[in-house]
Every structure is written in structure tokens, then in C-alpha cells.
Amino acid sequence: MEQFLIFLQKNPFNLILFGTAVITGGMLLWPLINRPFRQGRDIGVTEAVQLINRRDALTLDVRDSGEFAAGHIANARHIPEAQVADRLKDLEKFKTRPIIVACRSGNRAAGVAALLGKNGFAEVFVLRGGIAAWQQAGMPLVK
């Protein structure tokens, strides 16, 4: 260990490379560390289709109106992310059903899933990869 520290001190470039390796390693591990603390469970496209078909899950699309109009999952309910807090009463009747929250890439959906979880929705799922993953899996979108 002592030799390693001497090696790092001999040349500042070695210290920069070591620091870069530590930071990038942390960035790679962050999603694994962060996952248990997220509200809402991430599910893939296959699991989402099974929930929709077998348990009549509600798909909640939280993208902007323009993105929604360009194509969305069939029978998806559209509430833009900024309006979800104000329109929770519209979703009250779906508390007993599983809810799959979808956005373009999955980032906005996590915040909405947390909000729904705090308001008593028991089964809230986030579509991992969002609509982009849905399209990549070859699943249809309606306009």
C-alpha cells in the first residue's frame, strides 16, 4: 500500500488517472446503489405487457402533449408530469389497479412514481427505459 501511495505522488498524472478510475467506477455502481431507495419498481417491456394483459394495469404517460401525440402505448392515460400532483383525484379510481408510469426514457417517471406511492397507490411501476425501450422492443404505438 505504501508503495502505491509513493507511485501516485511521483507523478501528478498518476493521481489524475487514479481519481478518474475511482469516479467512473462510482458512476457505474450508482444505479445499483440507488435502486433500493427509489419509489416504484422498475419493470421491463415484457413485464409491462404481462401486467397490462393479465391484471388490467393502467399505463400513465407523463410526457408532454407533443410527445404523446407523436405516439403512445394503446389505452394509455395522458397526464403531463407537471400536472400529476394537481390531477391525483383523476387517478383515485385506479388505486386498486397496478399503474405503469412511462415517459420518454424513464427519468421523469421515477419522480411521478414516488409521488403516487406517497399518495397511497400500492402498485406503481416505472417502465424501464420508457417509451424508447418500448419502441426498441418492437412494440406498437398508437397516434
DSSP file with accessible surface (Angstrom, degrees, kcal/mol):
  #  RESIDUE AA STRUCTURE BP1 BP2  ACC     N-H-->O    O-->H-N    N-H-->O    O-->H-N    TCO  KAPPA ALPHA  PHI   PSI    X-CA   Y-CA   Z-CA
    1    1 A M     >        0   0  176      0, 0.0     4,-2.0     0, 0.0     5,-0.2   0.000 360.0 360.0 360.0 -41.8    0.0    0.0    0.0
    2    2 A E  H  >  +     0   0  151      1,-0.2     4,-2.1     2,-0.2     5,-0.2   0.901 360.0  51.7 -63.5 -39.1    2.8    2.4    0.9
    3    3 A Q  H  > S+     0   0  167      1,-0.2     4,-2.4     2,-0.2    -1,-0.2   0.866 107.0  54.1 -65.4 -36.0    4.5    1.8   -2.5
    4    4 A F  H  > S+     0   0   81      2,-0.2     4,-2.1     1,-0.2    -1,-0.2   0.916 108.0  48.8 -64.7 -43.0    1.2    2.5   -4.3
    5    5 A L  H  X S+     0   0   87     -4,-2.0     4,-1.9     2,-0.2    -2,-0.2   0.898 111.0  50.2 -64.0 -38.2    0.9    5.9   -2.5
    6    6 A I  H  X S+     0   0   76     -4,-2.1     4,-1.5     2,-0.2    -2,-0.2   0.916 108.9  53.2 -64.6 -41.1    4.6    6.7   -3.4
    7    7 A F  H  X S+     0   0  110     -4,-2.4     4,-0.7     1,-0.2     3,-0.2   0.913 109.4  48.3 -59.8 -42.0    3.8    5.8   -7.0
    8    8 A L  H  < S+     0   0   15     -4,-2.1     7,-0.5     1,-0.2     3,-0.4   0.873 110.9  51.0 -66.8 -35.4    0.8    8.2   -7.1
    9    9 A Q  H  < S+     0   0  155     -4,-1.9    -1,-0.2     1,-0.2    -2,-0.2   0.750  96.6  69.3 -76.3 -22.6    2.9   11.0   -5.6
   10   10 A K  H  < S+     0   0  167     -4,-1.5    -1,-0.2    -3,-0.2    -2,-0.2   0.861 111.9  21.4 -65.2 -36.9    5.8   10.7   -8.1
   11   11 A N    >X  -     0   0   74     -4,-0.7     4,-1.1    -3,-0.4     3,-1.0  -0.982  65.0-146.6-137.2 124.8    3.7   12.0  -11.0
   12   12 A P  H 3> S+     0   0   93      0, 0.0     4,-2.2     0, 0.0     5,-0.2   0.809 100.3  65.4 -60.3 -27.5    0.5   14.1  -10.8
   13   13 A F  H 3> S+     0   0  117      1,-0.2     4,-2.5     2,-0.2     5,-0.2   0.885  97.5  54.3 -62.5 -36.9   -0.7   12.3  -13.9
   14   14 A N  H <> S+     0   0   32     -3,-1.0     4,-2.3     1,-0.2    -1,-0.2   0.905 107.9  49.5 -62.5 -41.1   -0.9    9.1  -12.0
   15   15 A L  H  X S+     0   0  102     -4,-1.1     4,-2.6    -7,-0.5    -2,-0.2   0.900 110.3  50.6 -65.4 -39.5   -3.1   10.7   -9.4
   16   16 A I  H  X S+     0   0  101     -4,-2.2     4,-2.5     2,-0.2    -2,-0.2   0.932 111.2  48.2 -64.3 -43.6   -5.4   12.1  -12.0
   17   17 A L  H  X S+     0   0   89     -4,-2.5     4,-2.3     2,-0.2    -2,-0.2   0.917 112.5  48.3 -63.9 -42.4   -5.7    8.7  -13.7
   18   18 A F  H  X S+     0   0   88     -4,-2.3     4,-2.3     2,-0.2    -2,-0.2   0.930 112.0  49.3 -63.9 -43.6   -6.4    7.0  -10.3
   19   19 A G  H  X S+     0   0   28     -4,-2.6     4,-2.5     1,-0.2    -2,-0.2   0.909 110.4  50.7 -61.9 -41.0   -9.0    9.7   -9.4
   20   20 A T  H  X S+     0   0   73     -4,-2.5     4,-2.7     1,-0.2     5,-0.3   0.910 109.3  51.2 -62.9 -41.5  -10.7    9.2  -12.8
   21   21 A A  H  X S+     0   0   57     -4,-2.3     4,-2.1     1,-0.2    -2,-0.2   0.913 111.2  47.7 -63.7 -40.8  -10.9    5.5  -12.3
   22   22 A V  H  X S+     0   0   85     -4,-2.3     4,-2.2     2,-0.2    -2,-0.2   0.934 113.5  47.4 -66.1 -43.8  -12.5    5.9   -8.9
   23   23 A I  H  X S+     0   0  110     -4,-2.5     4,-2.2     1,-0.2    -2,-0.2   0.939 113.4  46.2 -65.7 -45.8  -15.0    8.4  -10.1
   24   24 A T  H  X S+     0   0   70     -4,-2.7     4,-1.9     1,-0.2    -1,-0.2   0.880 110.9  53.7 -67.2 -34.9  -16.1    6.4  -13.2
   25   25 A G  H  X S+     0   0   27     -4,-2.1     4,-1.8    -5,-0.3    -1,-0.2   0.917 109.1  49.2 -62.4 -41.4  -16.3    3.2  -11.1
   26   26 A G  H  X S+     0   0   38     -4,-2.2     4,-1.5     1,-0.2    -2,-0.2   0.890 108.7  52.9 -63.7 -38.6  -18.6    5.1   -8.7
   27   27 A M  H  < S+     0   0  130     -4,-2.2    -1,-0.2     1,-0.2    -2,-0.2   0.862 108.8  50.2 -66.3 -34.8  -20.7    6.3  -11.6
   28   28 A L  H  < S+     0   0  138     -4,-1.9     4,-0.3     1,-0.2    -1,-0.2   0.853 114.8  43.4 -70.4 -33.8  -21.1    2.7  -12.9
   29   29 A L  H >X S+     0   0   93     -4,-1.8     4,-2.1     1,-0.2     3,-0.5   0.670  90.8  87.9 -85.3 -16.4  -22.2    1.5   -9.4
   30   30 A W  H 3X S+     0   0  150     -4,-1.5     4,-3.0     1,-0.2     5,-0.3   0.892  84.9  52.1 -55.2 -45.7  -24.6    4.4   -8.7
   31   31 A P  H 3> S+     0   0   68      0, 0.0     4,-1.5     0, 0.0    -1,-0.2   0.896 111.4  48.4 -60.8 -34.4  -27.7    2.8  -10.3
   32   32 A L  H <4 S+     0   0  108     -3,-0.5    -2,-0.2    -4,-0.3    -3,-0.1   0.891 115.2  44.0 -70.7 -37.4  -27.2   -0.4   -8.3
   33   33 A I  H  < S+     0   0   94     -4,-2.1     4,-0.3     1,-0.2    -1,-0.2   0.892 116.5  46.8 -72.2 -39.0  -26.7    1.5   -5.0
   34   34 A N  H >X S+     0   0   55     -4,-3.0     3,-1.4    -5,-0.2     4,-0.5   0.754  91.2  83.1 -76.6 -25.4  -29.6    3.9   -5.8
   35   35 A R  G >< S+     0   0  132     -4,-1.5     3,-1.4    -5,-0.3    -1,-0.2   0.871  85.7  53.0 -55.0 -45.2  -32.2    1.2   -6.8
   36   36 A P  G 34 S+     0   0  101      0, 0.0    -1,-0.3     0, 0.0    -2,-0.1   0.775 108.1  53.0 -65.4 -19.9  -33.4    0.1   -3.3
   37   37 A F  G <4 S+     0   0  164     -3,-1.4     2,-0.3    -4,-0.3    -2,-0.2   0.491  86.5 102.5 -93.0  -4.3  -34.2    3.7   -2.4
   38   38 A R  S << S-     0   0   82     -3,-1.4     2,-0.3    -4,-0.5    73,-0.1  -0.595  71.6-126.7 -82.3 140.1  -36.4    4.5   -5.4
   39   39 A Q  S    S+     0   0   93     -2,-0.3    75,-0.3    71,-0.2    74,-0.1  -0.629  80.5  30.3 -78.5 142.0  -40.1    4.6   -5.1
   40   40 A G  S    S-     0   0   22     -2,-0.3     2,-0.4    73,-0.2    85,-0.2   0.357  89.6 -99.1  83.0 138.3  -41.8    2.4   -7.6
   41   41 A R  E     -a  125   0A 159     83,-1.6    85,-2.6    72,-0.1     2,-0.3  -0.751  30.7-123.3 -94.3 137.6  -40.3   -0.8   -9.1
   42   42 A D  E     -a  126   0A  30     -2,-0.4     2,-0.3    83,-0.2    85,-0.2  -0.623  33.0-178.3 -77.1 134.5  -38.6   -0.8  -12.4
   43   43 A I  E     -a  127   0A   2     83,-2.6    85,-3.1    -2,-0.3     2,-0.1  -0.969  19.9-126.0-131.5 151.9  -40.1   -3.2  -14.9
   44   44 A G     >  -     0   0    8     -2,-0.3     4,-2.2    83,-0.2     5,-0.2  -0.248  37.3 -92.8 -84.9 179.5  -39.1   -4.1  -18.4
   45   45 A V  H  > S+     0   0   18      1,-0.2     4,-2.6     2,-0.2     5,-0.2   0.913 123.5  52.7 -62.2 -43.0  -41.3   -4.1  -21.5
   46   46 A T  H  > S+     0   0   97      1,-0.2     4,-2.2     2,-0.2    -1,-0.2   0.929 110.7  46.3 -61.6 -45.1  -42.2   -7.8  -21.2
   47   47 A E  H  > S+     0   0   81      1,-0.2     4,-2.4     2,-0.2    -1,-0.2   0.877 111.2  53.6 -65.5 -35.8  -43.3   -7.4  -17.6
   48   48 A A  H  X S+     0   0    1     -4,-2.2     4,-2.5     2,-0.2    -2,-0.2   0.929 108.2  49.0 -63.7 -44.7  -45.3   -4.3  -18.5
   49   49 A V  H  X S+     0   0   33     -4,-2.6     4,-2.8     1,-0.2     5,-0.3   0.916 111.1  50.6 -61.8 -40.4  -47.2   -6.2  -21.3
   50   50 A Q  H  X S+     0   0   83     -4,-2.2     4,-2.9     1,-0.2     5,-0.5   0.911 110.6  48.8 -64.9 -41.4  -48.0   -9.0  -18.9
   51   51 A L  H  X S+     0   0   21     -4,-2.4     4,-1.7     2,-0.2     6,-1.4   0.905 113.1  47.9 -63.8 -40.1  -49.3   -6.6  -16.3
   52   52 A I  H  X S+     0   0   44     -4,-2.5     4,-0.7     4,-0.2    -2,-0.2   0.940 119.8  37.5 -65.5 -45.4  -51.5   -4.9  -18.9
   53   53 A N  H  < S+     0   0  122     -4,-2.8    -2,-0.2    -5,-0.2    -3,-0.2   0.885 127.0  31.9 -76.5 -39.4  -52.8   -8.1  -20.3
   54   54 A R  H  < S+     0   0  188     -4,-2.9    -3,-0.2    -5,-0.3    -2,-0.2   0.799 132.4  24.3 -91.8 -32.0  -53.2  -10.2  -17.1
   55   55 A R  H  < S-     0   0  119     -4,-1.7    -3,-0.2    -5,-0.5    -2,-0.1   0.255  97.9-117.4-122.0  12.0  -54.1   -7.6  -14.5
   56   56 A D     <  -     0   0  102     -4,-0.7    -4,-0.2     1,-0.1    -3,-0.1   0.912  44.2-167.9  53.8  48.0  -55.6   -4.7  -16.5
   57   57 A A        -     0   0    6     -6,-1.4     2,-0.4    -9,-0.2    42,-0.2  -0.363  18.4-123.0 -68.0 145.8  -52.8   -2.3  -15.5
   58   58 A L  E     -b   99   0A   8     40,-2.8    42,-3.3    36,-0.2     2,-0.6  -0.761  17.5-146.0 -87.8 131.5  -53.2    1.4  -16.2
   59   59 A T  E     -b  100   0A   7     -2,-0.4    18,-3.1    16,-0.4     2,-0.6  -0.901  12.0-163.1 -99.2 121.7  -50.5    2.9  -18.3
   60   60 A L  E     -bc 101  77A   0     40,-3.3    42,-2.9    -2,-0.6     2,-0.6  -0.924   1.7-160.0-108.8 112.3  -49.8    6.5  -17.3
   61   61 A D  E     -bc 102  78A   1     16,-2.8    18,-2.1    -2,-0.6    42,-0.2  -0.835  10.8-179.4 -95.0 118.6  -47.9    8.5  -19.8
   62   62 A V        +     0   0    0     40,-2.7    19,-1.9    -2,-0.6    20,-0.2   0.215  40.9 117.1-106.5  17.4  -46.3   11.6  -18.3
   63   63 A R  S    S-     0   0   15     39,-0.3    16,-0.0    17,-0.2    -2,-0.0  -0.244  75.3 -82.9 -76.4 170.4  -44.6   13.0  -21.4
   64   64 A D     >  -     0   0   94     16,-0.1     4,-2.4     1,-0.1     5,-0.2  -0.245  44.6-103.1 -67.4 164.1  -45.5   16.4  -22.9
   65   65 A S  H  > S+     0   0   77      1,-0.2     4,-2.5     2,-0.2     5,-0.2   0.866 120.3  52.7 -60.1 -39.8  -48.5   16.7  -25.2
   66   66 A G  H  > S+     0   0   59      2,-0.2     4,-1.4     1,-0.2    -1,-0.2   0.911 111.0  46.3 -64.0 -42.6  -46.4   16.8  -28.3
   67   67 A E  H  > S+     0   0   51      2,-0.2     4,-0.7     1,-0.2    -2,-0.2   0.906 112.8  50.5 -65.9 -40.8  -44.5   13.7  -27.4
   68   68 A F  H >< S+     0   0   36     -4,-2.4     3,-1.0     1,-0.2    -2,-0.2   0.915 108.9  51.2 -63.4 -42.9  -47.8   11.9  -26.5
   69   69 A A  H 3< S+     0   0   66     -4,-2.5    -1,-0.2     1,-0.2    -2,-0.2   0.819 101.2  62.8 -66.1 -28.5  -49.4   12.9  -29.8
   70   70 A A  H 3< S-     0   0   66     -4,-1.4    -1,-0.2     1,-0.3    -2,-0.2   0.742 129.3 -42.8 -69.4 -22.0  -46.4   11.6  -31.7
   71   71 A G    <<  +     0   0    3     -3,-1.0     2,-0.3    -4,-0.7    -1,-0.3  -0.529  62.7 178.3 157.5 135.7  -47.1    8.1  -30.4
   72   72 A H  B     -E  142   0B  28     70,-2.3    70,-3.3    -2,-0.2     2,-0.1  -0.937  41.4 -78.5-146.9 167.1  -48.1    6.4  -27.2
   73   73 A I    >   -     0   0    7     -2,-0.3     3,-1.9    68,-0.2    68,-0.1  -0.448  64.3 -90.9 -67.4 140.0  -49.0    3.0  -25.7
   74   74 A A  T 3  S+     0   0   50     66,-0.4    -1,-0.1     1,-0.3   -15,-0.1  -0.243 109.2   7.0 -56.2 137.9  -52.5    1.9  -26.6
   75   75 A N  T 3  S+     0   0  157      1,-0.2   -16,-0.4    -3,-0.1    -1,-0.3   0.637  91.1 156.3  63.2  17.9  -55.1    2.9  -23.9
   76   76 A A    <   -     0   0   14     -3,-1.9     2,-0.5   -18,-0.1    -1,-0.2  -0.490  41.4-131.0 -73.1 143.2  -52.5    5.0  -22.1
   77   77 A R  E     -c   60   0A  85    -18,-3.1   -16,-2.8    -2,-0.2     2,-0.6  -0.834  21.2-141.3 -93.8 130.6  -53.8    7.8  -19.9
   78   78 A H  E     +c   61   0A  38     -2,-0.5   -16,-0.2   -18,-0.2   -18,-0.1  -0.846  35.6 151.2-103.4 117.4  -52.0   11.1  -20.5
   79   79 A I        -     0   0    0    -18,-2.1     5,-0.1    -2,-0.6    -2,-0.1  -0.912  43.0-126.8-137.8 110.5  -51.2   13.4  -17.7
   80   80 A P    >>  -     0   0   12      0, 0.0     3,-1.9     0, 0.0     4,-0.8  -0.235  25.7-112.0 -56.4 148.4  -48.1   15.6  -18.2
   81   81 A E  G >4 S+     0   0   82    -19,-1.9     3,-1.0     1,-0.3     4,-0.5   0.857 115.9  56.0 -51.0 -42.2  -45.5   15.3  -15.4
   82   82 A A  G 34 S+     0   0   91      1,-0.2    -1,-0.3   -20,-0.2     4,-0.2   0.732 110.6  45.5 -66.3 -20.8  -46.1   18.9  -14.2
   83   83 A Q  G <> S+     0   0   81     -3,-1.9     4,-1.6     1,-0.1    -1,-0.2   0.498  84.0  92.2-101.5  -4.6  -49.9   18.3  -13.8
   84   84 A V  T << S+     0   0    0     -3,-1.0     3,-0.5    -4,-0.8     4,-0.2   0.921  85.3  51.4 -61.1 -45.1  -49.8   14.9  -11.9
   85   85 A A  T >4 S+     0   0   59     -4,-0.5     3,-0.7     1,-0.2    -1,-0.2   0.890 113.4  45.8 -60.0 -37.9  -49.9   16.5   -8.4
   86   86 A D  T 34 S+     0   0  137     -4,-0.2     3,-0.3     1,-0.2    -1,-0.2   0.735 115.4  46.7 -76.4 -23.1  -52.9   18.6   -9.4
   87   87 A R  T >X  +     0   0   81     -4,-1.6     3,-1.1    -3,-0.5     4,-0.6   0.068  69.2 117.5-110.6  25.4  -54.8   15.7  -11.0
   88   88 A L  H X> S+     0   0   22     -3,-0.7     3,-1.1     1,-0.3     4,-0.7   0.835  71.4  64.1 -60.4 -30.2  -54.4   13.0   -8.4
   89   89 A K  H >4 S+     0   0  179     -3,-0.3     3,-0.6     1,-0.3     4,-0.4   0.826  94.6  60.1 -64.5 -29.5  -58.1   12.9   -8.0
   90   90 A D  H <4 S+     0   0   69     -3,-1.1    -1,-0.3     1,-0.2     3,-0.2   0.767 109.0  44.2 -65.9 -25.0  -58.5   11.7  -11.6
   91   91 A L  H X< S+     0   0    0     -3,-1.1     3,-2.2    -4,-0.6    -1,-0.2   0.504  84.2  96.1 -97.9  -6.7  -56.4    8.7  -10.7
   92   92 A E  G X< S+     0   0   84     -4,-0.7     3,-1.6    -3,-0.6     4,-0.2   0.852  79.0  58.9 -53.4 -38.4  -58.1    7.8   -7.4
   93   93 A K  G 3  S+     0   0  150     -4,-0.4     3,-0.3     1,-0.3    -1,-0.3   0.633 101.8  56.7 -71.2  -8.4  -60.4    5.3   -9.0
   94   94 A F  G X  S+     0   0   19     -3,-2.2     3,-1.2     1,-0.2    -1,-0.3   0.243  70.8 108.3-103.8  12.4  -57.3    3.3  -10.2
   95   95 A K  T <  S+     0   0   69     -3,-1.6    27,-0.7     1,-0.3    28,-0.4   0.799  79.6  50.0 -60.8 -29.8  -55.7    2.9   -6.7
   96   96 A T  T 3  S+     0   0  126     -3,-0.3    -1,-0.3    -4,-0.2    -2,-0.1   0.630 102.1  74.9 -85.3 -13.3  -56.5   -0.9   -6.7
   97   97 A R  S <  S-     0   0   67     -3,-1.2    26,-0.3     1,-0.1     2,-0.1  -0.679  92.3-101.3 -97.2 152.7  -55.0   -1.5  -10.1
   98   98 A P        -     0   0    3      0, 0.0   -40,-2.8     0, 0.0     2,-0.5  -0.454  36.7-150.0 -65.9 144.2  -51.3   -1.7  -11.0
   99   99 A I  E     -bd  58 124A   1     24,-2.6    26,-3.2   -42,-0.2     2,-0.6  -0.983   7.5-160.4-121.7 127.2  -50.1    1.6  -12.6
  100  100 A I  E     -bd  59 125A   1    -42,-3.3   -40,-3.3    -2,-0.5     2,-0.5  -0.935  11.5-154.6-106.8 116.6  -47.2    1.6  -15.1
  101  101 A V  E     -bd  60 126A   0     24,-3.3    26,-2.5    -2,-0.6     2,-0.4  -0.810  17.0-177.3 -95.2 128.1  -45.7    5.1  -15.3
  102  102 A A  E     +b   61   0A   0    -42,-2.9   -40,-2.7    -2,-0.5   -39,-0.3  -0.965  13.3 159.4-129.1 142.0  -44.0    5.8  -18.7
  103  103 A C        -     0   0    0     -2,-0.4    28,-3.0    24,-0.3    29,-0.3  -0.681  59.2 -74.8-136.8-164.4  -42.0    8.8  -20.1
  104  104 A R  S    S-     0   0  140     26,-0.2    28,-2.2    -2,-0.2    29,-0.3   0.950 121.5  -2.0 -65.9 -48.1  -39.5    9.1  -22.9
  105  105 A S  S    S-     0   0   41     25,-0.2    24,-0.5    26,-0.2    25,-0.2   0.477 102.2 -98.2-125.4  -5.7  -36.6    7.4  -21.2
  106  106 A G  S  > S+     0   0    6     23,-0.2     4,-0.8    22,-0.1    24,-0.1   0.306  95.8 101.6 106.5  -8.7  -37.7    6.6  -17.7
  107  107 A N  H  > S+     0   0  130      2,-0.2     4,-0.8     1,-0.2     3,-0.4   0.935  84.3  41.5 -76.4 -47.7  -36.2    9.5  -15.8
  108  108 A R  H  > S+     0   0   53      1,-0.2     4,-1.5     2,-0.2     3,-0.3   0.839 107.8  63.7 -67.9 -32.4  -39.4   11.6  -15.3
  109  109 A A  H  > S+     0   0    0      1,-0.2     4,-2.7     2,-0.2    -1,-0.2   0.840  93.0  61.8 -63.7 -32.6  -41.4    8.5  -14.5
  110  110 A A  H  X S+     0   0   21     -4,-0.8     4,-2.0    -3,-0.4    -1,-0.2   0.914 104.5  47.7 -63.0 -41.3  -39.4    7.8  -11.3
  111  111 A G  H  X S+     0   0   44     -4,-0.8     4,-2.0    -3,-0.3    -1,-0.2   0.902 112.7  48.2 -66.1 -40.1  -40.5   11.1   -9.7
  112  112 A V  H  X S+     0   0    5     -4,-1.5     4,-2.6     2,-0.2    -2,-0.2   0.908 109.4  53.5 -67.1 -39.8  -44.1   10.6  -10.6
  113  113 A A  H  X S+     0   0    0     -4,-2.7     4,-2.5     1,-0.2    -2,-0.2   0.905 108.1  50.6 -61.9 -39.7  -44.0    7.0   -9.2
  114  114 A A  H  X S+     0   0   22     -4,-2.0     4,-2.1   -75,-0.3    -1,-0.2   0.921 110.2  49.8 -63.2 -42.4  -42.6    8.4   -5.9
  115  115 A L  H  X S+     0   0   53     -4,-2.0     4,-1.0     1,-0.2    -2,-0.2   0.925 111.8  47.6 -62.5 -44.2  -45.4   10.9   -5.8
  116  116 A L  H ><>S+     0   0    0     -4,-2.6     5,-2.2     1,-0.2     3,-0.5   0.909 110.1  52.9 -64.5 -41.5  -48.1    8.2   -6.4
  117  117 A G  H ><5S+     0   0   26     -4,-2.5     3,-1.3     1,-0.2    -1,-0.2   0.900 107.2  51.6 -61.1 -39.5  -46.5    6.0   -3.8
  118  118 A K  H 3<5S+     0   0  161     -4,-2.1    -1,-0.2     1,-0.3    -2,-0.2   0.735 106.4  56.7 -69.2 -21.4  -46.7    8.8   -1.2
  119  119 A N  T <<5S-     0   0   64     -4,-1.0    -1,-0.3    -3,-0.5    -2,-0.2   0.123 127.1 -91.9 -99.8  19.4  -50.3    9.3   -2.0
  120  120 A G  T < 5S+     0   0   49     -3,-1.3     2,-0.7     1,-0.3    -3,-0.2   0.537  74.2 144.4  92.2   7.5  -51.4    5.7   -1.3
  121  121 A F      < -     0   0    7     -5,-2.2    -1,-0.3     1,-0.2     3,-0.2  -0.720  30.9-165.3 -81.2 118.3  -51.1    4.0   -4.7
  122  122 A A  S    S+     0   0   91    -27,-0.7     2,-0.8    -2,-0.7    -1,-0.2   0.905  71.5  42.7 -76.8 -44.4  -49.9    0.5   -3.7
  123  123 A E        +     0   0   61    -28,-0.4   -24,-2.6   -26,-0.3     2,-0.5  -0.798  68.6 156.5-112.2  92.6  -48.7   -1.0   -7.0
  124  124 A V  E     - d   0  99A  11     -2,-0.8   -83,-1.6    -3,-0.2     2,-0.3  -0.965  15.0-176.1-118.7 128.2  -46.7    1.6   -9.0
  125  125 A F  E     -ad  41 100A  13    -26,-3.2   -24,-3.3    -2,-0.5     2,-0.5  -0.924  18.2-141.1-124.1 149.0  -44.2    0.5  -11.6
  126  126 A V  E     -ad  42 101A   2    -85,-2.6   -83,-2.6    -2,-0.3     2,-0.8  -0.937  23.6-124.3-109.6 127.6  -41.8    2.5  -13.8
  127  127 A L  E >   -a   43   0A   1    -26,-2.5     3,-2.0    -2,-0.5   -24,-0.3  -0.621  32.0-128.2 -71.7 107.7  -41.3    1.4  -17.4
  128  128 A R  T 3  S+     0   0  117    -85,-3.1   -83,-0.2    -2,-0.8   -22,-0.1  -0.423  91.7   7.9 -62.6 121.8  -37.5    0.9  -17.5
  129  129 A G  T >> S-     0   0   30    -24,-0.5     4,-1.3    -2,-0.2     3,-0.5   0.367 105.0-133.3  87.0  -8.8  -36.1    2.8  -20.5
  130  130 A G  H <>  -     0   0    0     -3,-2.0     4,-1.7     1,-0.2     3,-0.4  -0.087  59.7 -24.8  63.9-155.8  -39.5    4.4  -21.1
  131  131 A I  H 3> S+     0   0    3    -28,-3.0     4,-2.7     1,-0.2     5,-0.2   0.824 134.9  63.8 -63.9 -29.3  -41.2    4.7  -24.5
  132  132 A A  H <> S+     0   0   49    -28,-2.2     4,-2.3    -3,-0.5    -1,-0.2   0.928 105.4  44.6 -61.1 -42.4  -37.8    4.5  -26.1
  133  133 A A  H  X S+     0   0   21     -4,-1.3     4,-1.9    -3,-0.4    -1,-0.2   0.876 110.4  55.7 -68.4 -36.2  -37.4    0.9  -24.7
  134  134 A W  H  <>S+     0   0   12     -4,-1.7     5,-2.0     1,-0.2    -2,-0.2   0.934 111.7  42.8 -60.5 -46.6  -40.9    0.1  -25.8
  135  135 A Q  H ><5S+     0   0  117     -4,-2.7     3,-1.8     1,-0.2    -2,-0.2   0.897 110.6  55.3 -67.1 -40.5  -40.2    1.1  -29.4
  136  136 A Q  H 3<5S+     0   0  174     -4,-2.3    -1,-0.2     1,-0.3    -2,-0.2   0.838 103.2  56.4 -63.4 -30.3  -36.8   -0.7  -29.3
  137  137 A A  T 3<5S-     0   0   59     -4,-1.9    -1,-0.3    -5,-0.1    -2,-0.2   0.478 120.0-112.4 -78.6  -2.6  -38.6   -3.9  -28.3
  138  138 A G  T < 5 +     0   0   64     -3,-1.8    -3,-0.2     1,-0.3    -2,-0.1   0.686  64.3 152.3  81.9  17.8  -40.7   -3.6  -31.4
  139  139 A M      < -     0   0   59     -5,-2.0    -1,-0.3    -6,-0.2     2,-0.1  -0.560  46.3-105.9 -82.1 147.9  -44.0   -2.9  -29.5
  140  140 A P        -     0   0   97      0, 0.0   -66,-0.4     0, 0.0     2,-0.4  -0.375  26.3-159.1 -77.8 151.1  -46.6   -0.8  -31.3
  141  141 A L        -     0   0   45    -68,-0.1     2,-0.3    -2,-0.1   -68,-0.2  -0.938   9.9-142.8-120.4 146.6  -47.5    2.8  -30.5
  142  142 A V  B      E   72   0B  62    -70,-3.3   -70,-2.3    -2,-0.4     0, 0.0  -0.838 360.0 360.0-108.3 151.5  -50.8    4.5  -31.5
  143  143 A K              0   0  198     -2,-0.3   -73,-0.1   -72,-0.2   -74,-0.1  -0.787 360.0 360.0-115.2 360.0  -51.2    8.0  -32.7
